[in-house]
């Protein structure tokens, strides 16, 4: 059993890139904000901008240039 554990630790250290410096992991709140809240906010922000730019515009009076009475 100890031999297998030692092999896993060795394999994990081999698979890392040069210059890899481990740091603290993200907390649960950081993870939710980073991977859920921010993408959803960006989606709705872009959707709102697209809706505003492509929505119906108020009809203007016909001018003598664009229509003949």
N, C-alpha and C positions, 0 to 999 in steps of 0.2 A: 504494500500500500504506500509506504513512504517513497519507494522508488518511482511510482507513478506521479506522486505529488511533486517530487523533485523534477521530473521530466516536464510537467506542466509549467512550473516556474521557469525553467530554462527555455521552453518554447515561447512563453510570453515575453521574456526578455530579448529573445532573438528577433521577434516579429516587430519590435518597435523601431522607429526611424531614428537616425542620428540626431542628436540635439533635443530629443524628447524630454521634457521636464514635466513630470506629473504635478497636478495641482489639485485643489479641493474640488469636489464635485458640486453640481448645482443642487440647491435645495428644491423641495417640491414646488414652492411658490415660484422660484426662478424658472423652473422647467415649464410650468403651466403658462407663465407670462411669455416666455420666449417662444414656445412652440404652439400655443393656442391663441392667446389674447392678441399678440402682435399680428400674426397672419390673418386672423378674423377681422381685426380693425383695418388692416391694409385692404383686404378684399372689399369691405363695405365702403371704405373711402374711395377706392377706384370705381366701384359700382355707382356711387353717388355722383362722382364727377362725370362718368359716362352718361348717366341718366340725365343730368343737368344739361349736358352739351347736345344730346340728341332728342330731348323732350319737345313736345309741341310748342310752337311759338304762337303768339297772338297774331291773328290775321290783320294785316294792314289794309287800309283803304286802297282800292284799285286806283292806280294812277293812269293818266292818259297815255303814258308811255307803254304800259304793259297790257292795257285792254282798251278796246274801242266800244263806246256806248252807242 
